[in-house]
Each structure stands twice: as structure tokens, then as C-alpha cells.
Amino acid sequence: MREDIYPSVSRYDYPIKKFAGVDAYSKEESLALNYAKYGYNIGIINGILTKGMGINVASSLQNSFPAFQDKNRVIKKMFFYKHFDYENNCQDDRLIVYVDDEYVYQAKMTDDGFNIINGSRIQGGDACFCNYNYQGKDCLLCEGSGEGEFIIYDGSVVTRISCDSVLSQLCIHKERVFGIEKGGNKLFFSATFNPTNWNVSLTEGGYLELADGSGFIKKIISYKDSLYIFKEYSIYKLNAYGEQSEFSLSKIFESNNFIYENSIVVCNNNIIFMADDGFYLFDGYSCTKILQGIFPLIEDKNYIESCYFNHKYYLSCKIKTDDEVIGDETDTVIKNNAILSIDLANNDIEIFRGCDIKGFVPVSINSINKLFVYFNSTDRKYQIGQIDQSGKLFDTPLAKKWESVVTDFELLDKDKVLRRIYIKTACDVTLITHIDGDYSYNIVGVNGASALVVINKRAEQIGLTITSDDENFVVRGILLEFDLIRRLANE
């Protein structure tokens, strides 16, 4: 009698109880299915897949903050001027904008519009700002004239100051103002306690020249009692205590990879920056690679901007796209199309796609704790927005996408048939399975239960994509149900 041997069938359940983040760097087959290789307008927060951040009209206190009144103007730079009114014993902070008419404007946090600061014209430049307390007043320092001149504004009066060089950035460190020579390798500094005195002498101001072949000086940061000087391919540490004769300069990092100045941000007790080969965490002594899974998403680094706000590192950049056109990507010229937000404490991530952000302005005073943004977009060049958790671009909900890695679950000795998928979501989503082909399923959300999708397809490898236009997008978990059939010898 003939006795045929049939392979046994076993049931295999694969749960996604927590979404693990984004990894576009590692080999897909080495990762679990809860990792995304791509996505946008989503957040992965405490293991839950949800809508990401949004942008709304900027507001201060109870009122909407105004856009710049002239829609034909372009906001080139925005800055938060911290100003205390000692006469009336109250905070009198202002939002500062430098506009393409070459004037500086201000709006108090209680105002309903911007007013020009008399005498503030900065011709032919790209302004840089910093806050400084001078002669008992909270002053705004502003440079960028292209003529070796900058202004000091005490909240009422503008004073113009001469400098021997055109400075591209200002930084306060140890009672001196430091500035970078625009397009050069000289680091200028003022006299102690006097931002108006830039005379070069051993007892007043001066400069250091760092011509070492590692590119131009691009950024300076006061951090952990030292001034850190970021060049295009290196980092220097300057100990600048008291007299110039006590200054001490040393190179502490050098690389073959270009360092992007606008990615450099102090984040709590460290500095984060991005080079051509990835993100780095710098503790003042050494650099460590971080965020490797996110870095491959970035397509263009030339116009990036960054900031640190509420324990998160924000980066405006251009990420890779798919076949969809999202939000302001309809603009004919787009520099950045996304914001990445990374919570450095627990590695939660949000990816916002669809808006071209020129810069961030964190505002944290009294009861106000907001992150303002301004735009490159043609139609938003005069607007001011703020980051929120709406998942919208102003009033428009944005398309959301989460795309997993593709994996074989390391079950190489078994044939796999994907029978069912259970997905726990209360909103409507589209689920696409990537197996021997792409199959799309429209799912109606279920409150308090899991929606069932019947598949019944052979799946040697599998990947998932979830898309949605629902402004309340949340997916809490997924369960994949397989039949496994052990392969026999000589099959």
C-alpha cells in the first residue's frame, strides 16, 4: 500500500504590538515588520502610529499672531527678542522680522501687527541677531549689512556700530560678542562687556584666524564654558576667559565629510549636527553617530534648518518623495518639503511632509511655549505659523503614509500563506500588502475592536503600507495570521 507523506500545516501569529520607529539604513530582512522604511505626516509616539505634527496660524497669549502685513514682501529672517521693561517692571518681548525691503520690523507679543524699527535698514545683507544685556538694558544686536556695520537696538533707539569686517553670525560668550567673518576664517570678538568696541588691540577687541585647510568658519556656539567653532570639516574649542593672553584654542574634531552649519544645535547637554555621512552627537570632546535610520530619508541638505524645542530636535529638510504631491509641493520651486522631529529622550519620531520651512523660532516666556516657523513657499513668504499636533497644514488635513520594511520573518524552511490581518484602528485607512504583488484593501475603522482583512495569499516575503486622509489617524496594533507549511526534501 502506498503511503504519501503530506507536509503538516501550523498556525503562526505575528503581532505588531508597538511600532518601532524608522529605519531606512539597515538591511530590511534584518528588521522586524514594526519598523518603517518610509513615511510622512505620521508620528510614532510611545509605540503607537498616529498623526504627526501640523502647522497652524501663530498665536501669542489668547490672540492670533499677525502675518506680515505686506503680502508682496518676503520674511528673510525671524528672531525672538527677549526684552524686559525695567521702568514698568514687566516683560516686553518682541518678534523681530527682517524683510526683503532691507528693514527690521517688530511686533510685541501683545500687538496685532508689525511696526518698522526706525533707523534699522540693513543694506545688501542677510541679517543675524542675538540678545545682549548692555548698560542695564536688554538689547538686540543685528549684523549683516555687508558694509562692516551693525546696529544695537535697546527697545526704543537704534545705535549704529562700526566693525572692521562683515560678520555672518553673532554669539555671546563670557561677556564678549563673537562674530564670524563672512566667507572667511577670522573669528572677531568685541571688548569685554562692550559690544560697541571692536577695536583690535590686546586690551579691547580682536580676532583669531583659523586658516588650516579645513574650510571656512560656519558656526560658533557657546557651550559648557567654552566657545565651539564649527568649520566646514572640523571643530575647534576656544577657552576664552578674561584677557586675550589667556585664550586657548585647540582642534578637537576633523572629518572628510562636510558639516552643515544650519543643522548645529545645542540639545540639552549635547550638540547635534549633520555631516554628509550622517547625524552626530557631540559632547564637547568626541562625536558619536546617531539617527542612522533616519538619515537616508534626506534627499537634499542644502537648505536645512534646525532647532531644539521641548526636548526635541527639529530639522527642516527635503526628504525623498513617492508618486504623491503633498501640500505645498505644488510650488514650482521648493527647497524643503518636510520637518523631522525627534524626541531625544525616548526616540519618538514625527515626520511632517508638505511645507517648505525656512526657519524655526522657539518662543518660551511666562505662559507661552511655542515653536514659530516661517516659509520659503511662494504663497506663504509673508506668513508666520506655529507647530501644533493637528496633523494639518493650516486648515488642510494632509495625506498620511506608513510603509514597513519587507521581511521573510527568517522562516526560510516554510512556505507561508497569509490568511488574515487584524488591524486596530478607529479611523478609515487603506492597507496595502506587498507579497507576490501589491494588494489594496479599504478598511473602515472600528471603535474598541480590530478590523479584519481576509487575505489568503502566498507570502514568501511581506511588507505593509498604511495610508489615510483621516485627520484623527491612529493605529494601535496589527496582527498577521499565517499558515506555515514545512518544506519537504527535494521540493
Secondary structure, DSSP 8 states (H G I E B T S, - for coil): --------EEEEEEEE-S--EE-SSS-GGGS-TTEEEEEESEEEETTEEEE--EEEE-EETTEE----S-TTS-EEEEEEE--EETTTTEE--EEEEEETTS-EEEEETT-SS-EE-TT---TTS--EEEEEEETTEEEEEEE--SSSEEEEE-SS-EEEEE-SS-EEEEEEETTEEEEEETTSSEEEE-BTTBTT---BSSSSBEEEE--SSS--EEEEEEETTEEEEEESSEEEEEE--SSGGG-EEEEEEE-SS-EEEEEEEEETTEEEEEETTEEEEE-SS-EEEE-TTTGGGEEEEEEEEEEEETTEEEEEEEE---S---GGGGSSS-S--EEEEEETTT--EEEEES--EEEEEEEEETTEEEEEEEE-SGGGTT--EEEESS-EETTEE--EEEEE--B-TT-TTEEEEEEEEEEEESS-EEEEEESSSEEEEEE---TTS-EEEEEEEE-SSBEEEEEE--TT-EEEEEEEEEEEEE--TT-
